[in-house]
Amino acid sequence: KQSPFFQVFAEETAIWESKLTSLYSLFELWSHVQRRWVYLEGIFSGSLDIKQLLPKESAHFTEINNTFITTMRRVGLTHSVIDILYIESIQMTFERLSLLLDNVQKALGEYLEKQ
């Protein structure tokens, strides 16, 4: 930015900086969601006992799982990393998934503490 030639590219640089910042933020959230999803997917998808013991959380996880898989399919259809930013409501989808996964994990933890 200190270069005398920077001004020629200042506007384009600001646009790219904004896109990359947004992408970084999305990837941080996505990583958080994916870690939680992988952990809980092994528990709720692999055990009928858990589905019977925690039917409400199991139903919530099924909804989360469907949304996560649908979102991943939509991501898979993009042609470049930057295009991910233009998937409708992707940031809000991951924020919602994060909240729901946290709630399911909290309920699972509370159940396991009782046992």
Rosetta constraint file for C-alpha pairs under 8 A:
AtomPair CA 1 CA 6 HARMONIC 5.62 0.50
AtomPair CA 2 CA 6 HARMONIC 7.08 0.50
AtomPair CA 5 CA 9 HARMONIC 7.53 0.50
AtomPair CA 6 CA 10 HARMONIC 5.80 0.50
AtomPair CA 7 CA 11 HARMONIC 7.91 0.50
AtomPair CA 9 CA 13 HARMONIC 5.86 0.50
AtomPair CA 10 CA 14 HARMONIC 6.13 0.50
AtomPair CA 11 CA 15 HARMONIC 6.38 0.50
AtomPair CA 12 CA 16 HARMONIC 6.28 0.50
AtomPair CA 13 CA 17 HARMONIC 5.95 0.50
AtomPair CA 14 CA 18 HARMONIC 6.13 0.50
AtomPair CA 15 CA 19 HARMONIC 6.28 0.50
AtomPair CA 16 CA 20 HARMONIC 6.02 0.50
AtomPair CA 17 CA 21 HARMONIC 6.05 0.50
AtomPair CA 18 CA 22 HARMONIC 6.15 0.50
AtomPair CA 19 CA 23 HARMONIC 6.06 0.50
AtomPair CA 19 CA 82 HARMONIC 7.36 0.50
AtomPair CA 19 CA 85 HARMONIC 7.90 0.50
AtomPair CA 20 CA 24 HARMONIC 6.02 0.50
AtomPair CA 21 CA 25 HARMONIC 6.24 0.50
AtomPair CA 22 CA 26 HARMONIC 6.14 0.50
AtomPair CA 22 CA 85 HARMONIC 7.61 0.50
AtomPair CA 23 CA 27 HARMONIC 6.06 0.50
AtomPair CA 23 CA 82 HARMONIC 7.28 0.50
AtomPair CA 23 CA 85 HARMONIC 6.69 0.50
AtomPair CA 24 CA 28 HARMONIC 6.20 0.50
AtomPair CA 25 CA 29 HARMONIC 6.43 0.50
AtomPair CA 26 CA 30 HARMONIC 5.94 0.50
AtomPair CA 26 CA 91 HARMONIC 6.31 0.50
AtomPair CA 27 CA 31 HARMONIC 5.89 0.50
AtomPair CA 28 CA 32 HARMONIC 6.38 0.50
AtomPair CA 29 CA 33 HARMONIC 6.22 0.50
AtomPair CA 29 CA 94 HARMONIC 6.64 0.50
AtomPair CA 29 CA 95 HARMONIC 7.21 0.50
AtomPair CA 29 CA 98 HARMONIC 7.70 0.50
AtomPair CA 30 CA 34 HARMONIC 5.98 0.50
AtomPair CA 30 CA 94 HARMONIC 6.30 0.50
AtomPair CA 31 CA 35 HARMONIC 6.13 0.50
AtomPair CA 32 CA 36 HARMONIC 6.39 0.50
AtomPair CA 32 CA 98 HARMONIC 7.31 0.50
AtomPair CA 33 CA 37 HARMONIC 5.95 0.50
AtomPair CA 33 CA 94 HARMONIC 6.86 0.50
AtomPair CA 33 CA 97 HARMONIC 6.68 0.50
AtomPair CA 33 CA 98 HARMONIC 5.31 0.50
AtomPair CA 33 CA 101 HARMONIC 7.42 0.50
AtomPair CA 34 CA 38 HARMONIC 6.02 0.50
AtomPair CA 35 CA 39 HARMONIC 6.32 0.50
AtomPair CA 36 CA 40 HARMONIC 6.15 0.50
AtomPair CA 36 CA 101 HARMONIC 6.54 0.50
AtomPair CA 36 CA 102 HARMONIC 7.82 0.50
AtomPair CA 37 CA 41 HARMONIC 5.64 0.50
AtomPair CA 37 CA 65 HARMONIC 7.58 0.50
AtomPair CA 37 CA 101 HARMONIC 7.03 0.50
AtomPair CA 38 CA 42 HARMONIC 6.48 0.50
AtomPair CA 39 CA 43 HARMONIC 6.96 0.50
AtomPair CA 40 CA 44 HARMONIC 6.03 0.50
AtomPair CA 40 CA 61 HARMONIC 7.96 0.50
AtomPair CA 40 CA 105 HARMONIC 7.34 0.50
AtomPair CA 41 CA 45 HARMONIC 5.40 0.50
AtomPair CA 41 CA 46 HARMONIC 7.58 0.50
AtomPair CA 41 CA 61 HARMONIC 7.94 0.50
AtomPair CA 41 CA 65 HARMONIC 7.69 0.50
AtomPair CA 42 CA 46 HARMONIC 5.63 0.50
AtomPair CA 43 CA 47 HARMONIC 6.24 0.50
AtomPair CA 43 CA 50 HARMONIC 7.42 0.50
AtomPair CA 44 CA 48 HARMONIC 7.74 0.50
AtomPair CA 44 CA 50 HARMONIC 6.32 0.50
AtomPair CA 44 CA 51 HARMONIC 6.66 0.50
AtomPair CA 44 CA 58 HARMONIC 6.31 0.50
AtomPair CA 44 CA 61 HARMONIC 7.27 0.50
AtomPair CA 47 CA 51 HARMONIC 6.80 0.50
AtomPair CA 48 CA 52 HARMONIC 6.38 0.50
AtomPair CA 49 CA 53 HARMONIC 6.03 0.50
AtomPair CA 50 CA 54 HARMONIC 5.62 0.50
AtomPair CA 50 CA 55 HARMONIC 7.58 0.50
AtomPair CA 50 CA 58 HARMONIC 7.42 0.50
AtomPair CA 51 CA 55 HARMONIC 5.11 0.50
AtomPair CA 51 CA 57 HARMONIC 8.00 0.50
AtomPair CA 51 CA 58 HARMONIC 5.39 0.50
AtomPair CA 54 CA 58 HARMONIC 5.96 0.50
AtomPair CA 54 CA 108 HARMONIC 7.91 0.50
AtomPair CA 55 CA 59 HARMONIC 6.09 0.50
AtomPair CA 56 CA 60 HARMONIC 6.30 0.50
AtomPair CA 57 CA 61 HARMONIC 6.03 0.50
AtomPair CA 57 CA 104 HARMONIC 5.66 0.50
AtomPair CA 57 CA 107 HARMONIC 7.30 0.50
AtomPair CA 57 CA 108 HARMONIC 7.80 0.50
AtomPair CA 58 CA 62 HARMONIC 6.19 0.50
AtomPair CA 59 CA 63 HARMONIC 6.44 0.50
AtomPair CA 60 CA 64 HARMONIC 6.20 0.50
AtomPair CA 60 CA 100 HARMONIC 7.62 0.50
AtomPair CA 60 CA 104 HARMONIC 7.30 0.50
AtomPair CA 61 CA 65 HARMONIC 5.85 0.50
AtomPair CA 61 CA 101 HARMONIC 7.47 0.50
AtomPair CA 61 CA 104 HARMONIC 7.11 0.50
AtomPair CA 62 CA 66 HARMONIC 6.18 0.50
AtomPair CA 63 CA 67 HARMONIC 6.24 0.50
AtomPair CA 64 CA 68 HARMONIC 5.99 0.50
AtomPair CA 64 CA 97 HARMONIC 6.35 0.50
AtomPair CA 64 CA 100 HARMONIC 7.29 0.50
AtomPair CA 64 CA 101 HARMONIC 7.43 0.50
AtomPair CA 65 CA 69 HARMONIC 6.08 0.50
AtomPair CA 66 CA 70 HARMONIC 6.07 0.50
AtomPair CA 67 CA 71 HARMONIC 6.04 0.50
AtomPair CA 68 CA 72 HARMONIC 6.16 0.50
AtomPair CA 68 CA 97 HARMONIC 7.62 0.50
AtomPair CA 69 CA 73 HARMONIC 6.21 0.50
AtomPair CA 70 CA 74 HARMONIC 6.32 0.50
AtomPair CA 71 CA 75 HARMONIC 6.20 0.50
AtomPair CA 71 CA 90 HARMONIC 7.73 0.50
AtomPair CA 72 CA 76 HARMONIC 6.10 0.50
AtomPair CA 73 CA 77 HARMONIC 6.53 0.50
AtomPair CA 74 CA 78 HARMONIC 7.05 0.50
AtomPair CA 74 CA 87 HARMONIC 7.60 0.50
AtomPair CA 75 CA 84 HARMONIC 6.17 0.50
AtomPair CA 75 CA 87 HARMONIC 7.67 0.50
AtomPair CA 78 CA 83 HARMONIC 5.94 0.50
AtomPair CA 78 CA 84 HARMONIC 6.43 0.50
AtomPair CA 79 CA 83 HARMONIC 6.71 0.50
AtomPair CA 80 CA 84 HARMONIC 7.24 0.50
AtomPair CA 81 CA 85 HARMONIC 7.89 0.50
AtomPair CA 82 CA 86 HARMONIC 7.73 0.50
AtomPair CA 83 CA 87 HARMONIC 7.10 0.50
AtomPair CA 84 CA 90 HARMONIC 7.94 0.50
AtomPair CA 85 CA 90 HARMONIC 7.30 0.50
AtomPair CA 86 CA 90 HARMONIC 7.93 0.50
AtomPair CA 89 CA 93 HARMONIC 6.00 0.50
AtomPair CA 90 CA 94 HARMONIC 6.27 0.50
AtomPair CA 91 CA 95 HARMONIC 6.21 0.50
AtomPair CA 92 CA 96 HARMONIC 6.04 0.50
AtomPair CA 93 CA 97 HARMONIC 6.11 0.50
AtomPair CA 94 CA 98 HARMONIC 5.96 0.50
AtomPair CA 95 CA 99 HARMONIC 6.36 0.50
AtomPair CA 96 CA 100 HARMONIC 6.20 0.50
AtomPair CA 97 CA 101 HARMONIC 5.90 0.50
AtomPair CA 98 CA 102 HARMONIC 6.08 0.50
AtomPair CA 99 CA 103 HARMONIC 6.28 0.50
AtomPair CA 100 CA 104 HARMONIC 6.23 0.50
AtomPair CA 101 CA 105 HARMONIC 6.03 0.50
AtomPair CA 102 CA 106 HARMONIC 6.01 0.50
AtomPair CA 103 CA 107 HARMONIC 6.18 0.50
AtomPair CA 104 CA 108 HARMONIC 6.12 0.50
AtomPair CA 105 CA 109 HARMONIC 6.08 0.50
AtomPair CA 106 CA 110 HARMONIC 6.18 0.50
AtomPair CA 107 CA 111 HARMONIC 6.16 0.50
AtomPair CA 108 CA 112 HARMONIC 6.18 0.50
AtomPair CA 109 CA 113 HARMONIC 6.15 0.50
AtomPair CA 110 CA 114 HARMONIC 6.46 0.50
AtomPair CA 111 CA 115 HARMONIC 6.63 0.50
